[in-house]
Amino acid sequence: MCAEAADRREPAAFRTHDVRLEPIAAKVFAGERLDFGEGLALYASPDVLAVGWLANHVRERLHGDVTYFNVNRHINPTNVCVAACRLCAFGRKKGDPAGYTMALEEAWETAASGYTEAVTEFHIVGGLHPDLPFEYFLDLIRGLKERFPKVHIKAFTMVEVAYLARRARLSIEKTLIGLRDAGVDSLPGGGAEIFSARVRSIICDHKIDGEEWLETARTAHRLGLKSNATMLYGHIENDEDRVDHLVKLRALQDETGGFQTFIPLAFHPANTPLDHLPVTTGLTDIRQIAVSRLLLDNFPHIKAYWQMLTPKIAQIALRFGADDLDGTVIEEKIYHDAGATTPQGLTRKELCRLITEAGRIPVERDTLYHAVMRTEDSFTVAV
């Protein structure tokens, strides 16, 4: 229904003082794909309002005024990590007093605690622990499924999957099959960072490289597991690195159709070895949302992740190409360890207010973007 409503909208007269945007606008209105050079022009344009206007046109063509959110809970089973990424404030080395690893019962209790509304999604990511066996993670997922059979489990980044495969001496495919059979329903998009080998060697050289990340996602999609995709921006990357990242994601989406949502993640330098870098500006954040919407023509959704952007910037992003705010979250650790000052969670009521005041229509969804219908003490999913 949203798409049908959006199709009836005729583009208003497009105006810009940046002549480079005029041929780009013509392609956007015609539904044609933008190329690498046009991506660079979008990043370079001083007319960010015009860039946002074009992105909003695409957003409304796809989704009308609808904005999605969900009721989710983040679970980070461990922050112990063998990697030493310069972008990370979350991970701790084995033996560090600030390190932690949840016992299985503790993780299951965490899933059940701290929130009265029924969640529809558990979002599970953590460190690359040097000692935890693959069976720990399988048991974690099995236990959650037994206790919360209606909750969708979105668990383990491509980086974690590749690490678990190496530790268990399994192929990526067999590792993913094991996780899927234990109860993993889809994968989050973290760990992609920036695919550029030059940048990756500086900020996260302990992680799998960009091609391995893409190949792991390709395998997951082939096995029927949907995933998200991310890009970390605002550190040492340049515009060419950003466009390269988006174009590579777009190419894989052409091949598999397995990505649901793209989430641009603003880098938080506090408490990391890169804390000398400035934080991103609001202008950079909303431009990144807009460029993502315009280049990723085959991604259904663009998320303005309020935890990293702040609720205020995320709200503005709903007019710059974003159609999703993420969810209630509850007890997010990774970005707060890096100095995020946003709340640990928002209620359904608060999310609906943000969306409504932006002139959009809030729609609660599950992880696969089915509408969620709630009564006082239960929910149903409209498939």
C-alpha atoms as a printed R data frame, in Angstrom:
    type eleno elety resid chain resno      x       y       z
1   ATOM     1    CA   MET     A     1  0.000   0.000   0.000
2   ATOM     2    CA   CYS     A     2  2.830   2.369   0.832
3   ATOM     3    CA   ALA     A     3  4.488   1.858  -2.547
4   ATOM     4    CA   GLU     A     4  1.204   2.408  -4.374
5   ATOM     5    CA   ALA     A     5  0.616   5.646  -2.516
6   ATOM     6    CA   ALA     A     6  4.139   6.789  -3.254
7   ATOM     7    CA   ASP     A     7  3.825   5.986  -6.964
8   ATOM     8    CA   ARG     A     8  1.115   8.644  -7.288
9   ATOM     9    CA   ARG     A     9  3.474  11.377  -6.152
10  ATOM    10    CA   GLU     A    10  4.796  13.469  -9.003
11  ATOM    11    CA   PRO     A    11  8.237  15.019  -8.485
12  ATOM    12    CA   ALA     A    12  8.052  18.737  -7.835
13  ATOM    13    CA   ALA     A    13 10.328  21.073  -9.720
14  ATOM    14    CA   PHE     A    14 13.900  20.307  -8.671
15  ATOM    15    CA   ARG     A    15 16.087  23.314  -7.937
16  ATOM    16    CA   THR     A    16 19.766  23.433  -7.055
17  ATOM    17    CA   HIS     A    17 22.670  25.837  -7.322
18  ATOM    18    CA   ASP     A    18 25.004  22.895  -7.996
19  ATOM    19    CA   VAL     A    19 24.903  22.131 -11.721
20  ATOM    20    CA   ARG     A    20 26.490  18.704 -11.102
21  ATOM    21    CA   LEU     A    21 23.279  17.580  -9.439
22  ATOM    22    CA   GLU     A    22 21.009  18.319 -12.416
23  ATOM    23    CA   PRO     A    23 21.919  15.211 -14.500
24  ATOM    24    CA   ILE     A    24 21.866  13.147 -11.311
25  ATOM    25    CA   ALA     A    25 18.350  14.359 -10.579
26  ATOM    26    CA   ALA     A    26 17.248  13.383 -14.089
27  ATOM    27    CA   LYS     A    27 18.495   9.830 -13.489
28  ATOM    28    CA   VAL     A    28 16.861   9.669 -10.065
29  ATOM    29    CA   PHE     A    29 13.489  10.712 -11.480
30  ATOM    30    CA   ALA     A    30 13.868   8.153 -14.272
31  ATOM    31    CA   GLY     A    31 14.727   5.403 -11.786
32  ATOM    32    CA   GLU     A    32 18.174   4.889 -13.305
33  ATOM    33    CA   ARG     A    33 21.238   3.701 -11.406
34  ATOM    34    CA   LEU     A    34 23.869   6.229 -10.349
35  ATOM    35    CA   ASP     A    35 27.513   5.475 -11.072
36  ATOM    36    CA   PHE     A    36 30.699   5.861  -9.047
37  ATOM    37    CA   GLY     A    37 31.440   9.384 -10.261
38  ATOM    38    CA   GLU     A    38 27.920  10.526  -9.467
39  ATOM    39    CA   GLY     A    39 28.337   9.131  -5.972
40  ATOM    40    CA   LEU     A    40 31.421  11.284  -5.536
41  ATOM    41    CA   ALA     A    41 29.477  14.303  -6.790
42  ATOM    42    CA   LEU     A    42 26.800  13.717  -4.143
43  ATOM    43    CA   TYR     A    43 29.427  13.700  -1.390
44  ATOM    44    CA   ALA     A    44 31.135  16.794  -2.789
45  ATOM    45    CA   SER     A    45 28.030  18.892  -3.423
46  ATOM    46    CA   PRO     A    46 27.672  21.986  -1.251
47  ATOM    47    CA   ASP     A    47 23.902  21.795  -1.767
48  ATOM    48    CA   VAL     A    48 23.141  19.154   0.852
49  ATOM    49    CA   LEU     A    49 19.484  20.157   0.910
50  ATOM    50    CA   ALA     A    50 19.171  19.269  -2.768
51  ATOM    51    CA   VAL     A    51 20.923  15.941  -2.170
52  ATOM    52    CA   GLY     A    52 18.513  15.280   0.685
53  ATOM    53    CA   TRP     A    53 15.534  16.311  -1.453
54  ATOM    54    CA   LEU     A    54 16.476  13.705  -4.055
55  ATOM    55    CA   ALA     A    55 16.956  11.034  -1.403
56  ATOM    56    CA   ASN     A    56 13.601  11.903   0.141
57  ATOM    57    CA   HIS     A    57 11.995  11.556  -3.287
58  ATOM    58    CA   VAL     A    58 13.336   7.999  -3.556
59  ATOM    59    CA   ARG     A    59 12.353   7.228   0.033
60  ATOM    60    CA   GLU     A    60  8.778   8.380  -0.551
61  ATOM    61    CA   ARG     A    61  8.592   6.536  -3.861
62  ATOM    62    CA   LEU     A    62  9.447   3.341  -1.994
63  ATOM    63    CA   HIS     A    63  7.696   3.813   1.344
64  ATOM    64    CA   GLY     A    64  5.472   6.870   1.248
65  ATOM    65    CA   ASP     A    65  5.322   8.355   4.748
66  ATOM    66    CA   VAL     A    66  5.776   5.070   6.589
67  ATOM    67    CA   THR     A    67  8.680   4.824   9.043
68  ATOM    68    CA   TYR     A    68  9.524   1.494  10.656
69  ATOM    69    CA   PHE     A    69 10.711   0.634  14.140
70  ATOM    70    CA   ASN     A    70 10.809  -2.501  16.252
71  ATOM    71    CA   VAL     A    71 10.888  -3.622  19.863
72  ATOM    72    CA   ASN     A    72 14.272  -5.246  20.262
73  ATOM    73    CA   ARG     A    73 16.794  -6.129  22.914
74  ATOM    74    CA   HIS     A    74 20.581  -6.084  22.529
75  ATOM    75    CA   ILE     A    75 22.576  -8.882  24.126
76  ATOM    76    CA   ASN     A    76 26.393  -8.734  24.154
77  ATOM    77    CA   PRO     A    77 27.512 -12.078  25.624
78  ATOM    78    CA   THR     A    78 31.173 -11.096  26.009
79  ATOM    79    CA   ASN     A    79 33.468  -8.154  25.474
80  ATOM    80    CA   VAL     A    80 36.632 -10.287  25.578
81  ATOM    81    CA   CYS     A    81 38.218 -10.057  22.146
82  ATOM    82    CA   VAL     A    82 41.425 -11.207  20.494
83  ATOM    83    CA   ALA     A    83 41.298  -8.282  18.084
84  ATOM    84    CA   ALA     A    84 42.747  -4.880  18.863
85  ATOM    85    CA   CYS     A    85 40.860  -2.637  16.472
86  ATOM    86    CA   ARG     A    86 41.705   1.037  16.756
87  ATOM    87    CA   LEU     A    87 38.058   1.925  16.187
88  ATOM    88    CA   CYS     A    88 36.759  -0.050  19.173
89  ATOM    89    CA   ALA     A    89 36.147   0.953  22.784
90  ATOM    90    CA   PHE     A    90 34.158  -2.172  23.626
91  ATOM    91    CA   GLY     A    91 36.624  -5.056  23.410
92  ATOM    92    CA   ARG     A    92 38.884  -6.135  26.294
93  ATOM    93    CA   LYS     A    93 41.775  -8.548  26.329
94  ATOM    94    CA   LYS     A    94 41.556 -11.816  28.230
95  ATOM    95    CA   GLY     A    95 42.445 -11.133  31.858
96  ATOM    96    CA   ASP     A    96 41.445  -7.461  31.758
97  ATOM    97    CA   PRO     A    97 39.480  -6.617  34.933
98  ATOM    98    CA   ALA     A    98 36.907  -4.830  32.749
99  ATOM    99    CA   GLY     A    99 36.344  -7.913  30.624
100 ATOM   100    CA   TYR     A   100 33.250 -10.059  31.087
101 ATOM   101    CA   THR     A   101 31.736 -13.234  29.686
102 ATOM   102    CA   MET     A   102 28.167 -14.205  30.479
103 ATOM   103    CA   ALA     A   103 27.364 -17.689  31.644
104 ATOM   104    CA   LEU     A   104 24.539 -19.139  29.566
105 ATOM   105    CA   GLU     A   105 21.990 -18.727  32.363
106 ATOM   106    CA   GLU     A   106 23.076 -15.101  32.761
107 ATOM   107    CA   ALA     A   107 22.608 -14.438  29.042
108 ATOM   108    CA   TRP     A   108 19.151 -16.005  29.104
109 ATOM   109    CA   GLU     A   109 18.208 -13.964  32.173
110 ATOM   110    CA   THR     A   110 19.483 -10.807  30.468
111 ATOM   111    CA   ALA     A   111 17.206 -11.523  27.521
112 ATOM   112    CA   ALA     A   112 14.219 -11.686  29.830
113 ATOM   113    CA   SER     A   113 15.026  -8.742  32.082
114 ATOM   114    CA   GLY     A   114 14.765  -4.987  32.053
115 ATOM   115    CA   TYR     A   115 11.742  -4.409  29.850
116 ATOM   116    CA   THR     A   116  8.051  -5.055  30.263
117 ATOM   117    CA   GLU     A   117  7.019  -5.056  26.597
118 ATOM   118    CA   ALA     A   118  7.355  -8.247  24.599
119 ATOM   119    CA   VAL     A   119 10.336  -7.966  22.278
120 ATOM   120    CA   THR     A   120 10.190  -9.318  18.733
121 ATOM   121    CA   GLU     A   121 13.976  -9.415  18.201
122 ATOM   122    CA   PHE     A   122 17.168 -10.278  20.067
123 ATOM   123    CA   HIS     A   123 20.181  -8.561  18.512
124 ATOM   124    CA   ILE     A   124 23.293 -10.490  19.580
125 ATOM   125    CA   VAL     A   125 26.905  -9.471  18.909
126 ATOM   126    CA   GLY     A   126 30.058  -9.607  20.998
127 ATOM   127    CA   GLY     A   127 33.819  -9.955  21.096
128 ATOM   128    CA   LEU     A   128 35.990 -12.596  19.447
129 ATOM   129    CA   HIS     A   129 36.638 -14.656  22.562
130 ATOM   130    CA   PRO     A   130 39.818 -16.792  22.435
131 ATOM   131    CA   ASP     A   131 38.436 -19.663  24.540
132 ATOM   132    CA   LEU     A   132 34.664 -19.975  24.111
133 ATOM   133    CA   PRO     A   133 33.856 -23.051  22.010
134 ATOM   134    CA   PHE     A   134 31.400 -23.018  19.126
135 ATOM   135    CA   GLU     A   135 29.032 -25.088  21.282
136 ATOM   136    CA   TYR     A   136 28.677 -22.169  23.728
137 ATOM   137    CA   PHE     A   137 27.124 -20.051  20.991
138 ATOM   138    CA   LEU     A   138 24.941 -22.883  19.727
139 ATOM   139    CA   ASP     A   139 23.701 -23.522  23.273
140 ATOM   140    CA   LEU     A   140 23.099 -19.796  23.770
141 ATOM   141    CA   ILE     A   141 20.855 -19.666  20.718
142 ATOM   142    CA   ARG     A   142 19.091 -22.943  21.486
143 ATOM   143    CA   GLY     A   143 18.342 -21.743  25.016
144 ATOM   144    CA   LEU     A   144 16.898 -18.463  23.763
145 ATOM   145    CA   LYS     A   145 14.709 -20.264  21.241
146 ATOM   146    CA   GLU     A   146 13.417 -22.628  23.903
147 ATOM   147    CA   ARG     A   147 12.578 -19.764  26.258
148 ATOM   148    CA   PHE     A   148 11.381 -17.216  23.687
149 ATOM   149    CA   PRO     A   149 10.118 -19.196  20.685
150 ATOM   150    CA   LYS     A   150  8.329 -16.218  19.108
151 ATOM   151    CA   VAL     A   151 11.335 -13.885  19.197
152 ATOM   152    CA   HIS     A   152 13.449 -13.497  16.055
153 ATOM   153    CA   ILE     A   153 17.149 -14.025  16.745
154 ATOM   154    CA   LYS     A   154 19.452 -11.752  14.762
155 ATOM   155    CA   ALA     A   155 22.882 -12.905  15.799
156 ATOM   156    CA   PHE     A   156 26.580 -12.670  14.994
157 ATOM   157    CA   THR     A   157 28.276 -10.432  12.479
158 ATOM   158    CA   MET     A   158 30.148 -11.755   9.442
159 ATOM   159    CA   VAL     A   159 33.356 -11.169  11.427
160 ATOM   160    CA   GLU     A   160 32.117 -13.323  14.301
161 ATOM   161    CA   VAL     A   161 30.917 -16.061  11.949
162 ATOM   162    CA   ALA     A   162 34.300 -16.216  10.213
163 ATOM   163    CA   TYR     A   163 36.092 -16.316  13.576
164 ATOM   164    CA   LEU     A   164 33.839 -19.073  14.907
165 ATOM   165    CA   ALA     A   165 34.436 -21.066  11.721
166 ATOM   166    CA   ARG     A   166 38.194 -20.767  12.096
167 ATOM   167    CA   ARG     A   167 38.083 -21.718  15.784
168 ATOM   168    CA   ALA     A   168 35.826 -24.717  15.125
169 ATOM   169    CA   ARG     A   169 37.774 -25.716  11.995
170 ATOM   170    CA   LEU     A   170 34.622 -25.601   9.936
171 ATOM   171    CA   SER     A   171 33.794 -23.980   6.636
172 ATOM   172    CA   ILE     A   172 31.818 -20.742   6.671
173 ATOM   173    CA   GLU     A   173 28.894 -22.643   5.182
174 ATOM   174    CA   LYS     A   174 28.886 -25.365   7.848
175 ATOM   175    CA   THR     A   175 29.229 -22.773  10.589
176 ATOM   176    CA   LEU     A   176 26.241 -20.855   9.289
177 ATOM   177    CA   ILE     A   177 24.218 -24.046   8.927
178 ATOM   178    CA   GLY     A   178 24.996 -24.903  12.551
179 ATOM   179    CA   LEU     A   179 23.890 -21.467  13.719
180 ATOM   180    CA   ARG     A   180 20.789 -21.555  11.550
181 ATOM   181    CA   ASP     A   181 19.799 -24.999  12.826
182 ATOM   182    CA   ALA     A   182 20.307 -23.841  16.426
183 ATOM   183    CA   GLY     A   183 17.844 -20.998  15.866
184 ATOM   184    CA   VAL     A   184 19.602 -18.010  14.282
185 ATOM   185    CA   ASP     A   185 17.031 -16.373  12.000
186 ATOM   186    CA   SER     A   186 19.119 -13.608  10.406
187 ATOM   187    CA   LEU     A   187 22.435 -11.780  10.744
188 ATOM   188    CA   PRO     A   188 23.253  -8.196  11.739
189 ATOM   189    CA   GLY     A   189 25.380  -6.070   9.455
190 ATOM   190    CA   GLY     A   190 28.257  -5.071  11.732
191 ATOM   191    CA   GLY     A   191 31.961  -5.496  11.110
192 ATOM   192    CA   ALA     A   192 31.830  -4.262   7.540
193 ATOM   193    CA   GLU     A   193 33.448  -0.966   8.643
194 ATOM   194    CA   ILE     A   194 35.027   0.228   5.349
195 ATOM   195    CA   PHE     A   195 36.018  -2.299   2.692
196 ATOM   196    CA   SER     A   196 39.069  -0.284   1.582
197 ATOM   197    CA   ALA     A   197 42.183  -2.366   2.295
198 ATOM   198    CA   ARG     A   198 44.182   0.815   2.958
199 ATOM   199    CA   VAL     A   199 41.788   2.012   5.654
200 ATOM   200    CA   ARG     A   200 41.115  -1.417   7.079
201 ATOM   201    CA   SER     A   201 44.829  -2.054   7.638
202 ATOM   202    CA   ILE     A   202 44.882   0.945   9.970
203 ATOM   203    CA   ILE     A   203 41.580   0.776  11.848
204 ATOM   204    CA   CYS     A   204 40.789  -2.960  12.054
205 ATOM   205    CA   ASP     A   205 43.643  -5.056  10.699
206 ATOM   206    CA   HIS     A   206 42.756  -7.939  13.039
207 ATOM   207    CA   LYS     A   207 39.417  -8.485  11.328
208 ATOM   208    CA   ILE     A   208 38.609 -10.325   8.121
209 ATOM   209    CA   ASP     A   209 39.112  -8.192   5.038
210 ATOM   210    CA   GLY     A   210 36.354  -6.651   2.971
211 ATOM   211    CA   GLU     A   211 36.211  -9.462   0.427
212 ATOM   212    CA   GLU     A   212 35.894 -12.058   3.195
213 ATOM   213    CA   TRP     A   213 33.079 -10.053   4.761
214 ATOM   214    CA   LEU     A   214 31.251  -9.986   1.425
215 ATOM   215    CA   GLU     A   215 31.868 -13.692   0.805
216 ATOM   216    CA   THR     A   216 30.496 -14.581   4.263
217 ATOM   217    CA   ALA     A   217 27.385 -12.518   3.550
218 ATOM   218    CA   ARG     A   218 27.066 -14.193   0.144
219 ATOM   219    CA   THR     A   219 27.134 -17.616   1.798
220 ATOM   220    CA   ALA     A   220 24.570 -16.607   4.417
221 ATOM   221    CA   HIS     A   221 22.212 -15.311   1.757
222 ATOM   222    CA   ARG     A   222 22.616 -18.485  -0.275
223 ATOM   223    CA   LEU     A   223 21.548 -20.458   2.797
224 ATOM   224    CA   GLY     A   224 18.389 -18.378   3.142
225 ATOM   225    CA   LEU     A   225 19.606 -16.125   5.964
226 ATOM   226    CA   LYS     A   226 18.801 -12.466   5.456
227 ATOM   227    CA   SER     A   227 21.230  -9.891   6.807
228 ATOM   228    CA   ASN     A   228 21.811  -6.197   7.193
229 ATOM   229    CA   ALA     A   229 24.874  -4.259   6.045
230 ATOM   230    CA   THR     A   230 26.734  -1.369   7.627
231 ATOM   231    CA   MET     A   231 29.409   1.186   6.893
232 ATOM   232    CA   LEU     A   232 31.440   2.969   9.556
233 ATOM   233    CA   TYR     A   233 32.174   6.528   8.449
234 ATOM   234    CA   GLY     A   234 33.767   9.614   9.928
235 ATOM   235    CA   HIS     A   235 37.271   8.363  10.742
236 ATOM   236    CA   ILE     A   236 40.147   8.204   8.218
237 ATOM   237    CA   GLU     A   237 38.205   7.186   5.125
238 ATOM   238    CA   ASN     A   238 37.623   9.488   2.151
239 ATOM   239    CA   ASP     A   239 34.738   9.891  -0.279
240 ATOM   240    CA   GLU     A   240 36.218   7.355  -2.715
241 ATOM   241    CA   ASP     A   241 36.333   4.762   0.067
242 ATOM   242    CA   ARG     A   242 32.700   5.432   0.939
243 ATOM   243    CA   VAL     A   243 31.463   5.133  -2.631
244 ATOM   244    CA   ASP     A   244 33.537   2.003  -3.182
245 ATOM   245    CA   HIS     A   245 31.948   0.446  -0.095
246 ATOM   246    CA   LEU     A   246 28.407   1.260  -1.217
247 ATOM   247    CA   VAL     A   247 28.971   0.078  -4.774
248 ATOM   248    CA   LYS     A   248 30.357  -3.267  -3.558
249 ATOM   249    CA   LEU     A   249 27.335  -3.795  -1.342
250 ATOM   250    CA   ARG     A   250 25.054  -2.906  -4.234
251 ATOM   251    CA   ALA     A   251 26.782  -5.436  -6.485
252 ATOM   252    CA   LEU     A   252 26.336  -8.229  -3.942
253 ATOM   253    CA   GLN     A   253 22.695  -7.264  -3.476
254 ATOM   254    CA   ASP     A   254 22.219  -7.550  -7.242
255 ATOM   255    CA   GLU     A   255 23.550 -11.091  -6.949
256 ATOM   256    CA   THR     A   256 21.797 -12.374  -3.808
257 ATOM   257    CA   GLY     A   257 18.981 -10.026  -2.815
258 ATOM   258    CA   GLY     A   258 19.770 -10.993   0.770
259 ATOM   259    CA   PHE     A   259 20.317  -7.581   2.347
260 ATOM   260    CA   GLN     A   260 17.328  -6.024   4.082
261 ATOM   261    CA   THR     A   261 18.638  -2.794   5.521
262 ATOM   262    CA   PHE     A   262 21.685  -0.569   5.218
263 ATOM   263    CA   ILE     A   263 22.833   1.188   8.373
264 ATOM   264    CA   PRO     A   264 25.406   4.000   8.140
265 ATOM   265    CA   LEU     A   265 27.249   4.116  11.464
266 ATOM   266    CA   ALA     A   266 28.856   7.349  12.603
267 ATOM   267    CA   PHE     A   267 32.251   6.744  14.224
268 ATOM   268    CA   HIS     A   268 32.496   7.646  17.916
269 ATOM   269    CA   PRO     A   269 36.208   8.252  18.632
270 ATOM   270    CA   ALA     A   270 35.995   8.677  22.422
271 ATOM   271    CA   ASN     A   271 37.817   6.002  24.419
272 ATOM   272    CA   THR     A   272 39.445   4.531  21.307
273 ATOM   273    CA   PRO     A   273 43.031   4.863  20.024
274 ATOM   274    CA   LEU     A   274 41.580   7.286  17.448
275 ATOM   275    CA   ASP     A   275 40.205   9.672  20.061
276 ATOM   276    CA   HIS     A   276 42.139  12.544  18.493
277 ATOM   277    CA   LEU     A   277 39.673  12.554  15.595
278 ATOM   278    CA   PRO     A   278 36.644  14.861  15.679
279 ATOM   279    CA   VAL     A   279 33.120  13.487  15.927
280 ATOM   280    CA   THR     A   280 30.954  13.668  12.834
281 ATOM   281    CA   THR     A   281 28.790  16.739  12.312
282 ATOM   282    CA   GLY     A   282 25.052  16.626  11.801
283 ATOM   283    CA   LEU     A   283 25.591  17.717   8.207
284 ATOM   284    CA   THR     A   284 27.884  14.761   7.556
285 ATOM   285    CA   ASP     A   285 25.390  12.395   9.147
286 ATOM   286    CA   ILE     A   286 22.358  13.450   7.125
287 ATOM   287    CA   ARG     A   287 24.407  13.584   3.902
288 ATOM   288    CA   GLN     A   288 25.541   9.992   4.518
289 ATOM   289    CA   ILE     A   289 21.949   8.859   4.936
290 ATOM   290    CA   ALA     A   290 20.963  10.640   1.711
291 ATOM   291    CA   VAL     A   291 23.848   9.347  -0.409
292 ATOM   292    CA   SER     A   292 23.217   5.821   0.848
293 ATOM   293    CA   ARG     A   293 19.567   5.998  -0.222
294 ATOM   294    CA   LEU     A   294 20.502   7.300  -3.667
295 ATOM   295    CA   LEU     A   295 23.320   4.833  -4.424
296 ATOM   296    CA   LEU     A   296 21.788   1.710  -2.874
297 ATOM   297    CA   ASP     A   297 18.859   1.532  -5.261
298 ATOM   298    CA   ASN     A   298 18.355  -2.195  -4.620
299 ATOM   299    CA   PHE     A   299 18.295  -2.016  -0.802
300 ATOM   300    CA   PRO     A   300 14.732  -1.954   0.522
301 ATOM   301    CA   HIS     A   301 15.519   0.057   3.649
302 ATOM   302    CA   ILE     A   302 17.911   2.696   4.976
303 ATOM   303    CA   LYS     A   303 18.151   2.964   8.757
304 ATOM   304    CA   ALA     A   304 18.864   6.070  10.803
305 ATOM   305    CA   TYR     A   305 20.273   4.356  13.885
306 ATOM   306    CA   TRP     A   306 19.244   6.742  16.628
307 ATOM   307    CA   GLN     A   307 21.728   5.294  19.133
308 ATOM   308    CA   MET     A   308 24.645   6.663  17.121
309 ATOM   309    CA   LEU     A   309 23.070   9.686  15.455
310 ATOM   310    CA   THR     A   310 21.068  10.911  18.475
311 ATOM   311    CA   PRO     A   311 17.274  10.821  18.287
312 ATOM   312    CA   LYS     A   312 17.190  14.414  16.986
313 ATOM   313    CA   ILE     A   313 19.463  13.789  13.985
314 ATOM   314    CA   ALA     A   314 17.728  10.462  13.296
315 ATOM   315    CA   GLN     A   315 14.426  12.294  13.224
316 ATOM   316    CA   ILE     A   316 15.742  14.756  10.615
317 ATOM   317    CA   ALA     A   317 17.151  11.830   8.613
318 ATOM   318    CA   LEU     A   318 13.575  10.689   7.992
319 ATOM   319    CA   ARG     A   319 13.439  13.568   5.480
320 ATOM   320    CA   PHE     A   320 16.839  12.687   3.993
321 ATOM   321    CA   GLY     A   321 16.207   9.139   2.810
322 ATOM   322    CA   ALA     A   322 15.817   7.016   5.948
323 ATOM   323    CA   ASP     A   323 12.674   4.954   6.501
324 ATOM   324    CA   ASP     A   324 13.697   3.106   9.691
325 ATOM   325    CA   LEU     A   325 14.819   4.232  13.164
326 ATOM   326    CA   ASP     A   326 15.846   0.788  14.513
327 ATOM   327    CA   GLY     A   327 14.105  -0.001  17.788
328 ATOM   328    CA   THR     A   328 13.811   0.233  21.533
329 ATOM   329    CA   VAL     A   329 17.290  -1.394  21.798
330 ATOM   330    CA   ILE     A   330 17.590  -1.555  25.633
331 ATOM   331    CA   GLU     A   331 21.039  -1.748  27.238
332 ATOM   332    CA   GLU     A   332 23.248  -1.068  24.222
333 ATOM   333    CA   LYS     A   333 26.920  -1.408  25.225
334 ATOM   334    CA   ILE     A   334 29.215  -1.131  22.201
335 ATOM   335    CA   TYR     A   335 28.615   2.485  21.203
336 ATOM   336    CA   HIS     A   336 28.116   3.685  24.760
337 ATOM   337    CA   ASP     A   337 31.553   2.346  25.636
338 ATOM   338    CA   ALA     A   338 32.775   4.595  22.838
339 ATOM   339    CA   GLY     A   339 31.252   7.653  24.437
340 ATOM   340    CA   ALA     A   340 27.736   7.719  23.019
341 ATOM   341    CA   THR     A   341 25.556   9.951  25.197
342 ATOM   342    CA   THR     A   342 22.218   8.787  23.802
343 ATOM   343    CA   PRO     A   343 19.790   6.907  26.061
344 ATOM   344    CA   GLN     A   344 20.319   3.181  26.646
345 ATOM   345    CA   GLY     A   345 16.854   2.620  25.189
346 ATOM   346    CA   LEU     A   346 13.627   4.252  24.072
347 ATOM   347    CA   THR     A   347 10.057   3.116  24.570
348 ATOM   348    CA   ARG     A   348  7.594   2.405  21.785
349 ATOM   349    CA   LYS     A   349  5.773   5.598  22.764
350 ATOM   350    CA   GLU     A   350  8.936   7.698  22.446
351 ATOM   351    CA   LEU     A   351  9.796   6.233  19.050
352 ATOM   352    CA   CYS     A   352  6.272   6.841  17.775
353 ATOM   353    CA   ARG     A   353  6.464  10.458  18.939
354 ATOM   354    CA   LEU     A   354  9.762  11.028  17.117
355 ATOM   355    CA   ILE     A   355  8.317   9.599  13.914
356 ATOM   356    CA   THR     A   356  4.963  11.382  14.139
357 ATOM   357    CA   GLU     A   357  6.545  14.768  14.836
358 ATOM   358    CA   ALA     A   358  8.660  14.288  11.699
359 ATOM   359    CA   GLY     A   359  5.422  14.057   9.720
360 ATOM   360    CA   ARG     A   360  5.764  10.315   9.152
361 ATOM   361    CA   ILE     A   361  3.569   7.340  10.000
362 ATOM   362    CA   PRO     A   362  5.042   4.930  12.589
363 ATOM   363    CA   VAL     A   363  4.729   1.235  11.797
364 ATOM   364    CA   GLU     A   364  6.057  -1.342  14.227
365 ATOM   365    CA   ARG     A   365  7.744  -4.194  12.385
366 ATOM   366    CA   ASP     A   366  9.470  -7.444  13.103
367 ATOM   367    CA   THR     A   367 13.005  -8.103  11.849
368 ATOM   368    CA   LEU     A   368 11.740  -9.165   8.412
369 ATOM   369    CA   TYR     A   369  9.569  -6.042   8.078
370 ATOM   370    CA   HIS     A   370  6.226  -7.688   8.729
371 ATOM   371    CA   ALA     A   371  3.830  -5.377  10.554
372 ATOM   372    CA   VAL     A   372  3.372  -6.145  14.261
373 ATOM   373    CA   MET     A   373 -0.124  -5.831  15.721
374 ATOM   374    CA   ARG     A   374 -0.258  -5.443  19.513
375 ATOM   375    CA   THR     A   375 -2.882  -6.004  22.140
376 ATOM   376    CA   GLU     A   376 -2.337  -5.115  25.780
377 ATOM   377    CA   ASP     A   377 -0.236  -8.157  26.625
378 ATOM   378    CA   SER     A   378  0.648  -9.889  23.350
379 ATOM   379    CA   PHE     A   379  1.505  -9.308  19.725
380 ATOM   380    CA   THR     A   380  0.853 -10.923  16.349
381 ATOM   381    CA   VAL     A   381  2.820 -10.579  13.138
382 ATOM   382    CA   ALA     A   382  1.039  -9.853   9.860
383 ATOM   383    CA   VAL     A   383  2.852 -12.031   7.330
